[in-house]
Amino acid sequence: MKVLLTGATGYIGSAVTDHLVAAGHQVVALTRNAAPRPGRGWHAQLAGDTADPASLAGVVTPDIEAVLHLAPPSGDVDTDTAVVEALAGPLRGTGRPFVYTSGVWVLGATGEAKGVTEDAPTHPVDLVGYRPTIEQRVLAEASHGVRAVVVRPGIVHGRGGGIPALLVDRARKQGVPEYYGKEDVRWAMVHVDDLAELFVAAAERAPAGTLWHGVAESAVPVRDLARAAGRAAGILAAPQVVTVAKAAETFGDLFADALALDQSVSGAAARAELGWRPTGPGAVADLVSGSYRPVEVFGAPEGAETDAEVAAIRRLVAEVEHAQQHELVDRFLSLFRRQDPVWTTGHGKRLSGFAEIAAFTQKVLPGATAYATAVYDVERVLFLQPGVAAVNVRQQPVASDGSRITDRPEGRPFYVLVKEDGAWRIGAAQNTLAVE
Ligand SMILES: NC(=O)c1ccc[n+]([C@@H]2O[C@H](COP(=O)([O-])OP(=O)(O)OC[C@H]3O[C@@H](n4cnc5c(N)ncnc54)[C@H](OP(=O)(O)O)[C@@H]3O)[C@@H](O)[C@H]2O)c1
């Protein structure tokens, strides 16, 4: 399809462009600024401003087979209504899709309800106050022969961007991770590439007059997101709750209110009825060891294949951390290759072969985390040859609340990993205490 996309330069729009192109569609990007932006994968570029609906007259030409409207609201209900009319009007009677982007904030705080579905009443926070009106205006186009669809994304993460990047930035600036409102507040989350796939699915096959939640994780505790954001910022400290009034000094009243929303939102309908299959990492993992934490990579060409190998290596190291933190002996041992592995501890004890590593682990791991544990961050990956990687890890001692234990030295684990039967395993490992 030839798809007109508003918001194509934005965080979500960039991912939607990539996924539309990968699915064989052509993207016609509507941008405020007509200056050409090569390298974005667009088929064509048109100028138009969604704050000025008159500028949109004529942009939906007869060859446009779908319109995906991702540019944000203007703040004025009449302007946004006129934008919908300008973009959806030319599609009337064609059965072609018009997909409007709303957001789960229109649901307001969801209270005790778990996994609120698309048919729940809206209680929008002021920031998105009139958006349900626009949703209804869009859906009404179904009765005029437009395949009108609304997508409500959760809070979007991935590609190192979105609101989670703001949490990382705040942790870095404040020296402590923070989150807003109440201690037990939860956010509904979605990975930007999964959301982009949902937009493609909505354009390709969502029935007229339907509304979908773009949510992969219904209710993630924001405390966990904040702790993970702190880690992404290199700040190992217990997260602090900031009151809405205090947050408003930084973000303004409306955005502070929205950040404090406690929500549990279901994305099950899109999975069941559109065949949507979110595959991206969860938001916490993405912050701790994903797109918010770049790793130095050597010995392999840049590209999706190398990214996938690095992601798999990071998952292995995350498994090392998880097994250590939860004293899971068998899980830890399952991460080694069976043939002649070697492990040298931070104190220089060399364990040669699987049996020695297993006996030592069984002796020392149970009870090891009573007073302290550690976090493990991959810092550098050197691919020595396909299926063999040398990995530098930073290990920092932490207390059970995740805060750094300052009077213990860090470790500098070095792993030689090998890929066996499609999975990375530890072949040789050496830890070294980093003494100042
Ligand atoms: N990010 C989230 O977590 C999230 C969650 C739920 C819903 N949403 C909704 O998803 C949509 C996209 O969000 P995003 O995070 O991708 O935003 P974003 O990164 O800020 O991108 C906004 C895009 O809209 C374009 N735009 C802004 N004002 C425009 C105007 N007056 N005329 C034409 N284009 C204009 C921008 O183009 P320029 O290059 O000209 O600036 C940019 O391409 C929004 O409607 C947002 O409310 C986002």
The ligand as an SDF file (V2000), in Angstrom:
LIG
                    3D

 48 52  0  0  0  0  0  0  0  0999 V2000
    5.6410    8.0280   23.1540 N   0  0  0  0  0  0  0  0  0  0  0  0
    4.6990    7.4540   23.8980 C   0  0  0  0  0  0  0  0  0  0  0  0
    4.9730    6.8210   24.9350 O   0  0  0  0  0  0  0  0  0  0  0  0
    3.2450    7.5700   23.4470 C   0  0  0  0  0  0  0  0  0  0  0  0
    2.2870    6.8360   24.1690 C   0  0  0  0  0  0  0  0  0  0  0  0
    0.9510    6.9050   23.7840 C   0  0  0  0  0  0  0  0  0  0  0  0
    0.5920    7.7020   22.7060 C   0  0  0  0  0  0  0  0  0  0  0  0
    1.5490    8.4160   22.0260 N   0  0  0  0  0  0  0  0  0  0  0  0
    1.0940    9.2300   20.8750 C   0  0  0  0  0  0  0  0  0  0  0  0
    1.7720    8.7710   19.7090 O   0  0  0  0  0  0  0  0  0  0  0  0
    1.9510    9.8550   18.8060 C   0  0  0  0  0  0  0  0  0  0  0  0
    3.4150    9.9340   18.4040 C   0  0  0  0  0  0  0  0  0  0  0  0
    4.1810   10.0990   19.5700 O   0  0  0  0  0  0  0  0  0  0  0  0
    5.7820   10.1250   19.5440 P   0  0  0  0  0  0  0  0  0  0  0  0
    6.2250    9.7260   20.8920 O   0  0  0  0  0  0  0  0  0  0  0  0
    6.3120    9.4190   18.3690 O   0  0  0  0  0  0  0  0  0  0  0  0
    6.0350   11.6960   19.3900 O   0  0  0  0  0  0  0  0  0  0  0  0
    7.3210   12.4810   18.8670 P   0  0  0  0  0  0  0  0  0  0  0  0
    8.5420   11.6620   18.9120 O   0  0  0  0  0  0  0  0  0  0  0  0
    7.2980   13.7800   19.5860 O   0  0  0  0  0  0  0  0  0  0  0  0
    6.9910   12.7400   17.3350 O   0  0  0  0  0  0  0  0  0  0  0  0
    5.9840   13.6090   16.9650 C   0  0  0  0  0  0  0  0  0  0  0  0
    5.9230   13.6320   15.4530 C   0  0  0  0  0  0  0  0  0  0  0  0
    4.8440   14.4630   15.0510 O   0  0  0  0  0  0  0  0  0  0  0  0
    5.3250   15.4740   14.1820 C   0  0  0  0  0  0  0  0  0  0  0  0
    4.5990   16.7110   14.4090 N   0  0  0  0  0  0  0  0  0  0  0  0
    4.5350   17.4180   15.5740 C   0  0  0  0  0  0  0  0  0  0  0  0
    3.7710   18.4880   15.4020 N   0  0  0  0  0  0  0  0  0  0  0  0
    3.3600   18.4790   14.1020 C   0  0  0  0  0  0  0  0  0  0  0  0
    2.5820   19.3460   13.3190 C   0  0  0  0  0  0  0  0  0  0  0  0
    2.0460   20.4580   13.8350 N   0  0  0  0  0  0  0  0  0  0  0  0
    2.3690   19.0270   12.0260 N   0  0  0  0  0  0  0  0  0  0  0  0
    2.8980   17.9180   11.4760 C   0  0  0  0  0  0  0  0  0  0  0  0
    3.6830   17.0600   12.1670 N   0  0  0  0  0  0  0  0  0  0  0  0
    3.8960   17.3410   13.4630 C   0  0  0  0  0  0  0  0  0  0  0  0
    6.7930   15.6170   14.5110 C   0  0  0  0  0  0  0  0  0  0  0  0
    7.4520   16.1360   13.3830 O   0  0  0  0  0  0  0  0  0  0  0  0
    8.6560   17.2020   13.4170 P   0  0  0  0  0  0  0  0  0  0  0  0
    9.8270   16.4510   12.8420 O   0  0  0  0  0  0  0  0  0  0  0  0
    8.1920   18.2790   12.5230 O   0  0  0  0  0  0  0  0  0  0  0  0
    8.8360   17.6460   14.8540 O   0  0  0  0  0  0  0  0  0  0  0  0
    7.1720   14.1900   14.7880 C   0  0  0  0  0  0  0  0  0  0  0  0
    7.3660   13.5060   13.5700 O   0  0  0  0  0  0  0  0  0  0  0  0
    1.4030   11.0810   19.5090 C   0  0  0  0  0  0  0  0  0  0  0  0
    0.0960   11.3000   19.0920 O   0  0  0  0  0  0  0  0  0  0  0  0
    1.4530   10.7060   20.9690 C   0  0  0  0  0  0  0  0  0  0  0  0
    0.5200   11.4020   21.7500 O   0  0  0  0  0  0  0  0  0  0  0  0
    2.8560    8.3630   22.3730 C   0  0  0  0  0  0  0  0  0  0  0  0
  1  2  1  0
  2  3  2  0
  2  4  1  0
  4  5  1  0
  4 48  2  0
  5  6  2  0
  6  7  1  0
  7  8  2  0
  8  9  1  0
  8 48  1  0
  9 10  1  0
  9 46  1  0
 10 11  1  0
 11 12  1  0
 11 44  1  0
 12 13  1  0
 13 14  1  0
 14 15  2  0
 14 16  1  0
 14 17  1  0
 17 18  1  0
 18 19  2  0
 18 20  1  0
 18 21  1  0
 21 22  1  0
 22 23  1  0
 23 24  1  0
 23 42  1  0
 24 25  1  0
 25 26  1  0
 25 36  1  0
 26 27  1  0
 26 35  1  0
 27 28  2  0
 28 29  1  0
 29 30  1  0
 29 35  2  0
 30 31  1  0
 30 32  2  0
 32 33  1  0
 33 34  2  0
 34 35  1  0
 36 37  1  0
 36 42  1  0
 37 38  1  0
 38 39  2  0
 38 40  1  0
 38 41  1  0
 42 43  1  0
 44 45  1  0
 44 46  1  0
 46 47  1  0
M  CHG  2   8   1  16  -1
M  END
$$$$
